[in-house]
Amino acid sequence: TMASPLSQAERTGISPEGIQFFESKIRPLLVNNCHECHGNEKHKGNLQLNSRKTILRGGDSGAAIVPGDPAKSLLIEAVKYTNSDLEMPPKKKLGKQAVADLEQWIRLGAPWPSETAQVTAKREHGFSITDEDRDYWAFRPVKHPRLAKRNGNQAPIDQLIQAQLDARGIAANPIADKATLIRRAYFDLIGLPPTYGEMQAFVNNASPDAWPRLIEHLLGLPQYGERWGRHWLDVVRFAQTNGYERDDEKPLVWKYRDYVIRSFNEDKPYDRFVMEQIAGDELTDVDNDSLIATGFYRLCVWDDEPDDPRAAEFEALDDMLKTTSETFMGLTVGCARCHDHMFDPISQRDYYEMLAFFRNVRYYDKPKYEWDSATYSPLIAPLEVFAWQNQPDKPKDAKPPWDGREYAMTVREHSAKPMDTHLLIRGNAGRPSNKVEPEFLKVLAKTKPAIEKSPNPFTTGRRLALAKWIASPGHPLTARVMANRIWQFHFGRGLVATPNDFGKAGKPCANPALLDWLAAEFVDGDWSIKHMHRVILNSEAYRRTSWQNPMNQNADPGNELIWRQNLRRLEAEAIRDAILKTSNSLNTAMGGRGFYPNFSGEVIAGASKPGRGWGYSRADEQERRSVYAFVKRTMMVPFLEVFDYSGTEGSIGARAVTTVAPQALTLLNSDFVSGQARRLAAELATTNTGDTATLVNTLFRQALARDATVEEIAFGQRYLGQQEERHHEVRHQLVFAPDVPASIE
């Protein structure tokens, strides 16, 4: 079957993201650079590079790779030309990005669809889309599922979940206590813990609308946008530098981050949010926000000195197409760059027809891109707009139109005349084939794009046509994908556990009827993300306990049926921000350039150009929320990275969640944690009356927003007593007796 290769990958512990990396990066690399000498027909040195099995077997020199260890892999030695007797490919050395991709692939464990699957393209006798392809659940139109008539006022979410539970004879967990619920809601919606006072006010509020009012309060806080904006930044591969050796800064890219946070706080309709990022410069009502939104295209890894400029141009275009398709449609269109998609009904021609929408987009002009962003200076665009101040009948609360300034990180096109797009043989920029025109994915649409003249005289209008199609209520994927993302961040896992891949290589949907209801409700609710929070958080499913039930655990160990809430570890940013809030150190200033976390001298010295690209921020600035920390691709913040902070090479639909020893060591030994602990201790010491029981209870209220138990107070008192005794002994053992004369004559 179509999905059978993936099952092998799952059995070997390889993630769908790993398979996607192979399909988009490694398969085309092997086909274009290795297959001629080490493919099905030729086996130079008895080495075949056409399946995982043959690569592991190797040739005359031994195994080609050691999964997980690029440094010990002969293939890496060969492509780096470090051994004159072992240089591949022999005619021309691979580019830096290709070598880096191979190293990353090996580091990931050399993911491959199956041990014996061939590297050559799957479809050798043409491509066609069948009725079965179009009938795949994610490609069907979204429809409201039928809801059974039930007694009581059970919400649709709970009805659709209960139907599956009843079919399996599983009883759902009870509703969690109010103390658990308020803490869950605070972290989910604003990424910060409640205070003791907030906890007590909610727990003691007997009003039946206490929970909905709490949700409304949290959705109205500015911290909501910071929390949910950070989720979106994962998906769009946000970083503030280019990557590669120099890893220079992207000027003004923080404006895109602030745009995202602002959009979530304003509850900008999601369809508008989509259109602004894909074609904000081509809208008829363009404004500064819609221009800044196009910074979405500029967030990628970028090589400012490529070995092959034309190949680099298509790498940038490929990134635009891949990120757009994964972010908004949950499809891995990028896997069809060199051949028809291995799993989904997406042809190579489909890929280049979609690429044509972006073909006119200019990737970076180096002189412009090296603009000193510290000046915050915008570049003036060659467009004239009428003066906003001279509009006498403008509404008082209206936003100004585009002010004629083009910021350095916004998108640009070559001209209003579209450039030709050709299908590239095996994805090779140097081997153009047939010319193609912009087309929507044929498995999803039967109509051709209606490309109208852009109101911006310097663009083609193609991206606007694409944006309108993706953001249309009738698109089968857009609402499903975003509804799934919202669900994911409230339950720890989406109904589709591979949020960037709704295709056949991804995980099947755990409850298609529920996802359809959520998607339909999303559209009917005017694409309001805050409306979806209200709907989900008011459900019984969200409010259940996370307790384990042995019988249910045996029947549904993965909690696919949602009989309980999932137990979740906090993300890196929430851990750091909660520590700052607990010590009363959190700086709540919003927006702007952000801050540079303190790095040790060893880390700074280890940069390719020591000290370059890393600034200094005052102590109070470093206590801002983690979303404002400077994101340098080659120098991630260690405290955040150890807790699985997002990668930035491509779109991240769901972060990895690990439990490793360095996390415990970091919480015990990091300067950040110990510094915040000292600050909290000093604050408590100034208010302590000498009663250790009160001191311990105050600490629990501050850190956990609850009172300590009798046992916890007793334990805390014993610990404090032991520490005082130990430090008392040390103080008496240390005697400072300088050997100096009593006076100098």
C-alpha positions in Angstrom: 0.0 0.0 0.0 1.0 3.6 -0.3 1.6 3.9 3.5 3.6 0.7 3.9 7.0 2.2 3.5 6.3 4.6 6.3 5.4 1.8 8.7 8.9 0.5 8.3 10.2 3.9 9.2 8.0 4.0 12.2 9.3 0.6 13.4 12.8 1.9 13.2 12.0 5.0 15.2 12.3 7.4 12.2 9.9 10.3 12.3 7.8 11.5 9.4 9.8 14.7 9.6 12.9 12.7 8.9 11.3 11.0 5.9 10.3 14.4 4.7 13.9 15.7 5.0 15.1 12.7 3.0 12.5 13.3 0.3 13.1 17.0 -0.1 16.8 17.2 0.4 18.6 13.8 0.2 16.8 11.9 -2.6 17.3 14.7 -5.2 20.9 15.1 -4.1 21.6 11.4 -4.6 19.7 11.2 -7.9 21.5 14.3 -9.3 25.0 13.7 -8.0 25.5 10.0 -7.3 23.2 7.9 -9.3 25.2 8.0 -12.5 28.1 6.1 -10.9 26.5 4.4 -8.0 22.9 3.7 -9.1 21.1 0.7 -10.5 23.3 0.1 -13.5 26.8 1.2 -12.4 28.4 0.3 -9.1 31.8 1.9 -9.0 33.9 0.5 -6.2 31.1 -2.0 -5.6 29.1 0.9 -4.0 25.4 1.4 -4.6 23.7 4.5 -3.2 20.2 3.7 -4.3 18.8 2.3 -1.1 19.4 2.5 2.6 20.4 -1.2 2.7 23.1 -0.8 0.0 24.4 2.4 1.5 24.8 0.7 4.9 26.4 -2.3 3.2 28.9 0.0 1.4 31.5 -0.9 -1.1 35.2 -1.8 -1.3 36.1 0.9 1.2 33.5 -0.2 3.8 30.1 1.1 4.9 29.3 4.5 3.3 27.6 5.9 6.4 27.4 5.4 10.2 23.9 6.5 11.1 24.0 9.2 13.8 27.7 10.0 13.3 28.6 12.0 10.2 32.2 12.3 11.4 32.7 8.6 11.1 30.9 8.3 7.7 33.1 7.7 4.6 30.4 9.4 2.5 31.0 12.7 4.3 34.8 12.3 4.0 34.4 11.8 0.3 32.1 14.7 -0.4 34.3 17.1 1.7 37.4 16.1 -0.4 39.5 15.6 2.7 41.0 12.4 1.2 42.6 12.8 -2.2 41.9 9.0 -2.9 38.3 9.4 -2.0 36.5 12.3 -3.7 32.8 12.3 -4.7 31.5 13.4 -7.0 34.7 13.3 -9.0 33.8 16.0 -11.5 32.7 18.8 -9.1 32.7 19.2 -5.3 29.2 19.5 -3.7 28.1 22.8 -2.5 28.2 23.7 1.2 24.5 23.3 1.7 24.4 19.9 0.1 27.2 18.7 2.4 25.4 20.2 5.4 22.2 18.4 4.3 24.0 15.0 4.1 25.6 15.6 7.5 22.2 16.4 9.0 20.6 13.4 7.4 23.2 11.1 8.9 22.9 12.8 12.2 19.1 12.1 12.1 19.9 8.4 11.7 19.7 8.3 7.9 15.9 8.2 7.5 14.6 6.4 4.4 11.1 5.3 3.6 12.2 1.6 3.9 15.5 -0.3 4.0 15.1 -1.5 0.4 13.1 1.3 -1.3 15.0 2.6 -4.4 16.1 6.2 -4.7 14.8 6.5 -8.2 11.4 8.1 -8.8 8.3 6.0 -8.0 6.2 6.6 -11.1 7.8 5.4 -14.3 4.8 5.2 -16.6 3.2 8.6 -16.3 1.2 10.3 -13.6 -2.6 10.4 -13.2 -5.0 11.3 -10.4 -7.7 8.8 -9.7 -11.1 9.2 -8.0 -9.6 7.3 -5.1 -6.9 9.9 -4.8 -9.5 12.7 -4.7 -11.6 10.8 -2.1 -8.8 10.8 0.5 -10.3 12.2 3.7 -8.1 15.4 3.8 -8.9 16.2 0.1 -12.7 16.1 0.5 -14.7 19.3 1.1 -15.1 20.1 4.8 -18.7 19.3 6.0 -20.4 19.5 9.3 -20.7 16.0 10.6 -24.1 14.7 11.8 -24.5 14.9 15.5 -26.6 12.4 17.4 -29.4 13.7 19.5 -28.4 13.3 23.1 -29.9 14.3 26.5 -28.4 17.2 28.2 -26.3 20.0 26.8 -23.2 18.1 25.7 -21.0 20.1 23.4 -20.4 18.9 19.8 -16.7 18.2 20.6 -17.7 16.0 23.5 -20.5 14.2 21.4 -18.0 13.3 18.7 -15.4 12.1 21.2 -18.0 10.2 23.3 -19.2 8.3 20.2 -15.7 6.8 19.7 -15.4 6.1 23.5 -18.8 4.3 23.5 -17.8 2.2 20.5 -14.8 0.9 22.4 -16.4 0.7 25.8 -14.1 3.2 27.4 -15.2 5.6 30.2 -13.7 9.1 30.2 -11.8 10.6 33.1 -13.7 13.0 35.4 -13.3 16.8 35.2 -10.2 18.1 36.9 -10.3 20.3 40.1 -10.4 24.0 39.7 -6.8 24.5 40.9 -5.6 22.2 38.1 -7.8 23.9 35.5 -6.7 27.5 36.2 -3.0 26.5 36.0 -3.7 24.6 32.7 -5.5 27.6 31.2 -2.9 30.1 32.2 0.0 28.1 30.7 -2.0 27.2 27.6 -3.2 30.7 26.8 -0.5 33.0 28.1 2.4 30.7 28.9 2.7 32.0 32.5 1.6 30.5 35.9 -1.2 32.1 37.9 -0.3 33.9 41.2 -1.6 32.6 44.5 -4.1 35.4 44.6 -5.4 34.6 41.1 -5.6 30.9 42.0 -7.6 31.6 45.2 -10.0 34.0 43.5 -10.9 31.4 40.9 -11.0 28.4 43.3 -13.3 30.2 45.6 -15.6 31.6 42.9 -18.8 29.5 42.9 -20.3 31.3 39.9 -21.3 28.9 37.1 -19.6 31.3 34.6 -16.3 31.5 36.5 -14.5 29.3 33.9 -15.8 31.1 30.7 -15.0 34.4 32.4 -11.4 33.2 33.2 -10.9 32.2 29.5 -12.2 35.6 28.4 -9.8 37.4 30.8 -6.8 35.4 29.5 -7.7 35.9 25.9 -7.7 39.7 26.5 -4.2 39.8 28.0 -1.3 41.0 25.8 0.6 38.0 27.0 -1.7 35.8 24.9 -0.3 37.0 21.7 3.3 36.4 22.9 2.4 32.8 23.8 0.5 31.9 20.6 2.7 34.1 18.4 5.6 31.9 19.5 3.8 28.8 18.3 3.4 30.4 14.9 7.0 31.4 14.7 7.9 27.7 14.9 5.8 26.9 11.9 7.3 29.6 9.7 11.0 28.8 10.7 11.6 32.1 12.4 15.1 33.2 13.0 16.9 36.6 12.9 20.1 35.4 11.1 20.9 33.7 7.7 22.7 30.6 8.9 25.9 29.2 7.3 29.3 30.3 8.5 28.9 34.0 8.8 25.3 33.8 10.0 24.7 37.5 9.6 21.6 39.3 10.9 18.5 39.7 8.9 17.7 43.4 9.2 14.4 44.3 10.9 13.1 40.8 10.9 11.8 41.4 14.5 9.1 43.5 12.9 7.6 40.2 11.5 7.7 38.7 15.0 5.8 41.7 16.4 3.3 41.6 13.6 2.5 38.0 14.5 2.1 38.8 18.2 -0.1 41.8 17.3 -2.2 39.7 14.9 -3.0 37.1 17.6 -3.8 39.7 20.2 -6.2 41.5 17.7 -7.7 38.2 16.8 -7.1 38.9 13.1 -9.3 36.6 11.0 -7.1 33.7 9.9 -8.0 34.0 6.3 -6.7 37.6 6.3 -3.6 36.5 8.3 -2.9 33.9 5.5 -3.4 36.4 2.7 -1.2 39.1 4.3 1.7 36.7 4.6 1.4 35.2 1.1 0.6 38.4 -0.8 0.4 41.3 1.6 2.0 43.6 -1.0 -0.6 42.8 -3.6 -3.7 43.5 -1.6 -6.0 46.4 -2.6 -6.0 47.6 1.0 -2.2 47.2 1.6 -0.9 48.8 4.8 2.3 48.6 6.8 1.2 45.4 8.6 0.4 43.6 5.3 3.8 44.6 4.0 5.6 43.4 7.1 3.7 40.2 6.9 5.5 39.3 3.7 8.7 38.9 5.8 7.3 35.4 6.0 9.3 34.7 2.8 12.6 36.1 4.2 12.9 33.9 7.3 14.7 31.1 5.6 18.3 29.9 5.7 20.2 31.9 3.1 23.7 31.5 1.6 25.0 35.0 0.8 27.9 33.6 -1.2 26.6 30.5 -3.0 28.8 28.3 -5.1 26.1 28.2 -7.8 23.9 31.4 -7.8 21.3 29.9 -10.1 21.0 26.8 -7.9 20.8 29.0 -4.8 17.9 30.9 -6.5 15.9 27.8 -6.9 16.8 26.7 -3.3 15.2 29.9 -2.1 12.1 29.4 -4.3 11.9 25.8 -3.1 11.9 27.1 0.5 9.0 29.5 -0.3 6.9 26.7 -1.8 7.7 24.1 0.8 7.0 26.5 3.7 3.8 27.8 2.2 2.4 24.4 1.4 3.4 22.9 4.8 2.3 25.9 6.9 -1.1 26.6 5.3 -2.1 23.3 3.6 -0.3 20.7 5.6 1.2 19.1 2.4 4.8 18.2 1.6 4.7 19.6 -2.0 8.5 20.0 -1.8 8.9 16.2 -2.1 7.9 16.5 -5.7 10.8 18.7 -6.8 12.8 16.0 -8.6 10.1 13.4 -9.2 6.5 12.7 -8.6 5.6 12.6 -4.9 6.2 9.1 -3.5 3.0 9.0 -1.4 0.6 11.8 -2.4 -1.0 12.5 -5.8 1.3 15.5 -6.5 3.3 15.3 -9.7 6.6 17.0 -10.5 4.7 19.2 -12.9 2.4 20.2 -10.1 5.5 21.3 -8.1 6.7 23.6 -10.8 3.3 25.0 -11.6 3.0 25.9 -7.9 6.5 27.3 -8.0 5.5 29.6 -10.8 3.4 31.6 -8.3 6.7 32.6 -6.6 9.0 32.7 -9.6 9.1 36.5 -9.7 10.0 36.9 -6.1 13.5 38.3 -5.7 15.7 36.7 -3.2 18.1 38.8 -1.3 20.2 41.6 -2.8 23.4 41.5 -0.8 24.1 45.3 -0.5 20.5 45.9 0.7 20.6 42.9 3.0 23.7 44.1 4.7 22.0 47.3 5.7 22.9 48.1 9.3 19.6 47.1 11.0 20.7 48.8 14.2 19.6 52.1 12.6 16.1 50.8 12.1 16.1 52.7 8.9 13.5 51.7 6.3 14.2 51.8 2.6 12.0 54.0 0.6 10.1 52.1 -2.1 9.5 53.5 -5.5 5.8 54.0 -4.9 3.9 57.2 -4.1 0.9 57.2 -1.8 -1.4 60.1 -0.9 -0.9 61.7 2.5 -2.9 60.0 5.2 -3.1 63.2 7.1 -5.0 64.9 4.3 -8.0 62.5 4.4 -10.6 64.6 6.2 -13.2 61.8 6.4 -11.0 59.0 7.7 -12.3 57.2 10.8 -10.6 58.0 14.0 -9.5 54.4 14.7 -8.5 53.6 11.1 -5.1 52.3 10.4 -2.9 54.3 8.0 -2.5 52.9 4.5 0.9 51.8 3.2 3.1 54.8 4.1 5.4 54.3 1.1 8.2 52.7 3.0 9.6 49.3 2.2 11.4 47.6 5.1 14.5 45.6 4.4 12.8 42.3 5.3 9.7 42.6 3.1 9.2 40.7 -0.1 10.0 42.2 -3.6 9.4 41.0 -7.1 11.6 41.6 -10.2 8.8 43.4 -12.1 5.2 43.2 -13.1 6.2 41.0 -16.1 6.3 37.3 -14.9 9.5 35.4 -15.5 9.2 32.0 -17.3 9.1 28.9 -15.1 10.4 25.6 -16.5 10.2 22.1 -15.2 13.7 21.2 -14.1 14.9 17.7 -14.9 15.6 15.9 -11.6 15.3 19.3 -9.9 18.6 20.5 -11.5 18.6 24.2 -12.1 20.9 23.7 -15.1 18.5 21.3 -16.9 15.3 23.2 -17.7 12.6 21.4 -19.6 9.0 22.3 -20.6 7.7 25.7 -19.7 4.8 25.7 -17.2 2.2 28.2 -16.0 0.9 28.8 -12.5 -1.7 26.2 -11.5 -3.3 25.0 -8.3 -2.7 21.5 -7.1 -4.9 19.3 -9.5 -5.9 16.9 -6.8 -7.5 19.8 -4.9 -8.8 22.1 -7.6 -10.3 21.8 -11.1 -10.3 25.5 -11.8 -7.5 27.6 -13.2 -6.1 30.5 -11.3 -7.8 33.9 -12.0 -4.7 36.1 -12.0 -5.8 39.7 -12.0 -3.6 42.8 -12.5 -1.9 43.7 -9.2 -2.7 47.1 -7.6 1.1 47.1 -6.9 2.7 48.0 -10.3 5.8 46.1 -9.4 4.3 42.7 -8.9 2.5 40.1 -11.1 -0.6 39.4 -9.0 0.2 35.7 -9.0 0.7 35.4 -5.3 -2.6 37.1 -4.6 -4.4 34.5 -6.8 -2.7 31.8 -4.7 -3.5 33.5 -1.4 -7.2 33.8 -2.4 -7.4 30.1 -3.2 -5.6 28.9 0.0 -7.7 31.3 2.2 -11.0 30.5 0.6 -13.7 28.8 2.8 -14.0 26.0 0.2 -10.3 24.9 0.4 -10.3 21.4 1.9 -7.1 21.8 3.9 -6.6 25.3 5.2 -9.2 25.3 8.0 -8.5 21.7 8.9 -4.8 22.4 9.2 -5.1 25.4 11.4 -7.9 23.9 13.6 -5.6 20.9 14.1 -2.7 23.2 15.2 -5.0 25.0 17.7 -6.1 21.6 19.1 -2.5 20.4 19.2 -1.4 23.2 21.5 -4.3 22.5 23.9 -3.9 18.7 24.0 -0.2 18.2 23.3 -0.9 16.4 20.1 -3.0 17.2 17.1 -5.9 15.0 15.9 -3.4 14.6 13.0 -0.2 14.0 14.9 1.9 15.2 11.9 0.6 18.8 11.6 2.7 19.7 8.6 1.7 16.5 6.7 -1.9 15.6 6.1 -0.9 13.4 3.3 -0.5 9.6 3.2 3.0 9.7 4.6 1.6 11.5 7.7 -0.2 10.0 10.6 -3.9 9.2 10.0 -6.5 11.5 11.7 -7.6 10.1 15.1 -11.1 11.5 14.7 -11.9 12.8 11.2 -15.5 13.8 12.1 -14.2 15.9 15.0 -11.6 17.6 12.9 -14.2 18.4 10.2 -16.5 19.9 12.9 -13.7 22.0 14.2 -12.7 23.2 10.7 -16.3 24.0 9.8 -16.8 25.9 13.1 -13.6 27.8 12.5 -14.9 29.1 9.1 -18.4 29.7 10.4 -16.9 31.7 13.3 -15.3 34.1 10.8 -11.9 32.4 11.1 -11.5 33.6 14.7 -8.8 31.8 16.5 -10.0 33.1 19.9 -13.4 31.7 19.1 -11.8 28.3 18.7 -10.0 28.7 22.1 -13.4 29.3 23.7 -15.0 26.3 22.0 -12.2 23.9 22.9 -11.5 25.1 26.5 -15.2 24.9 27.4 -15.4 21.3 26.3 -15.4 18.4 28.9 -12.5 16.8 26.9 -10.2 19.7 27.6 -11.2 19.9 31.3 -10.6 16.2 32.1 -7.9 15.0 34.5 -4.7 13.5 33.1 -4.8 10.6 35.5 -3.8 7.2 34.2 -6.5 4.5 34.2 -5.0 1.0 33.8 -8.0 -0.4 31.9 -8.2 2.5 29.5 -4.4 2.5 29.2 -4.5 -1.0 27.9 -7.3 -0.4 25.5 -5.9 3.0 24.2 -2.3 3.5 25.4 -1.8 6.5 23.2 -5.0 8.3 24.3 -6.1 8.5 20.6 -9.7 8.5 21.8 -9.1 11.4 24.2 -10.5 9.7 27.3 -8.2 11.9 29.4 -6.2 15.1 29.1 -2.6 14.5 28.0 0.2 15.1 30.6 2.5 17.6 29.0 5.9 19.1 29.8 6.2 22.8 29.5 8.1 24.2 26.5 11.5 25.9 26.9 10.1 29.4 26.8 7.3 28.7 29.3 9.9 27.2 31.8 12.2 30.2 31.5 9.3 32.7 31.7 7.7 30.9 34.7 11.0 31.1 36.6 11.3 34.8 35.9 7.7 35.4 37.1 8.2 33.3 40.2 11.2 35.4 41.2 9.3 38.6 40.5 11.9 39.5 37.8 9.8 39.3 34.6 10.1 42.4 32.5 6.8 42.6 30.6 7.9 45.1 28.0 6.6 44.2 24.6 7.9 44.4 21.0 11.1 46.0 19.6 14.4 44.5 18.7 14.4 42.1 21.7 17.4 41.2 23.8 20.7 39.3 23.6 20.9 36.6 26.4 24.2 36.4 28.2 26.6 33.8 26.7 29.8 32.7 28.3 33.1 33.8 26.7 33.8 30.3 25.5 30.5 30.3 23.4 31.2 33.7 21.9 34.8 32.7 21.1 33.6 29.6 19.4 31.7 31.5 16.8 33.1 31.5 13.2 34.1 35.1 13.7 34.3 35.5 17.6 31.9 38.1 18.9 30.4 39.0 15.6 26.7 39.3 15.4 26.1 39.1 19.2 25.2 42.3 21.1 24.9 43.3 24.7 21.6 43.8 26.6 21.2 45.2 30.1 20.2 42.9 32.9 16.6 44.1 33.0 16.3 43.6 29.2 17.5 40.0 29.6 14.5 39.4 31.9 12.0 39.9 29.1 9.9 37.0 27.9 11.7 34.4 25.9 9.9 35.2 22.6 12.0 38.4 22.5 15.3 36.6 22.8 17.6 37.1 19.7 17.4 33.9 17.5 20.8 33.2 15.9 20.8 30.1 13.9 24.3 29.0 14.8 24.2 30.0 18.4 21.0 29.0 20.2 20.4 29.9 23.8 21.7 26.8 25.7 19.0 27.0 28.4 16.2 27.0 25.8 17.9 24.5 23.5 18.2 21.8 26.2 14.5 21.9 26.6 13.9 21.2 22.8 13.7 24.8 21.6 12.6 24.9 18.0 14.9 24.2 15.1 15.0 27.0 12.4 16.1 25.3 9.2 12.5 24.6 8.1 8.9 24.6 9.2 8.4 22.9 12.6 4.9 21.6 13.1 5.5 19.9 16.4 8.6 20.2 18.6 10.4 17.1 19.8 9.8 16.4 23.5 12.8 14.8 25.3 13.6 13.8 28.8 17.4 13.9 29.2 19.9 14.3 32.0 21.2 17.7 30.8 17.7 19.2 31.6 18.0 18.3 35.3 21.7 19.5 35.3 20.7 22.8 33.8 18.0 23.4 36.4 20.5 22.6 39.1 23.6 24.4 37.9 22.8 27.1 35.4 23.7 30.7 36.3 20.2 31.8 35.2 18.3 29.5 37.6 20.7 30.0 40.5 20.5 33.8 40.0 16.7 33.8 40.0 16.7 31.5 43.1 19.0 33.9 44.9 16.7 36.8 44.0 13.6 35.0 45.3 15.5 34.0 48.5 16.6 37.5 49.2 13.1 38.9 48.7 11.6 36.3 51.1 14.4 36.9 53.6 13.5 40.6 53.8 9.9 39.8 54.7 10.5 36.8 57.0 9.7 37.3 60.7 11.8 34.4 61.8 9.0 31.9 61.6 10.3 29.2 59.2 6.9 27.6 58.8 5.6 30.9 57.4 8.7 31.2 55.2 8.2 27.8 53.7 4.5 28.4 53.0 5.2 31.8 51.4 7.7 30.1 49.1 5.2 27.5 48.0 2.6 30.3 47.4 5.1 32.2 45.3 6.4 29.2 43.3 3.4 26.9 43.0 0.4 29.3 43.8 -0.8 27.0 46.6 -0.3 26.4 50.3 2.3 23.9 51.5 1.1 20.7 53.2 2.0 19.9 56.8 4.5 17.4 55.5 6.1 19.9 53.1 6.4 22.5 55.8 8.1 20.0 58.1 10.5 19.0 55.3 11.2 22.6 54.5 11.9 23.4 58.2 14.3 20.5 58.5 16.1 21.5 55.3 16.5 25.1 56.5 17.8 23.9 59.8 20.4 21.7 58.2 21.5 24.5 55.9 21.9 27.0 58.7 23.9 24.5 60.8 26.1 23.7 57.9 26.8 27.3 57.0 27.3 28.2 60.6 30.1 25.6 60.9 31.7 26.9 57.7 31.6 30.5 58.9 33.4 29.5 62.1 36.0 27.6 60.1 36.9 30.5 57.9 39.2 33.0 59.7 40.7 35.9 58.0 43.9 36.8 59.7 46.2 39.0 57.5 49.8 39.0 58.4 50.4 42.7 58.4 51.9 45.1 61.0 49.5 47.0 63.2 50.8 50.3 61.9 53.2 51.7 59.3 55.8 54.2 60.6 
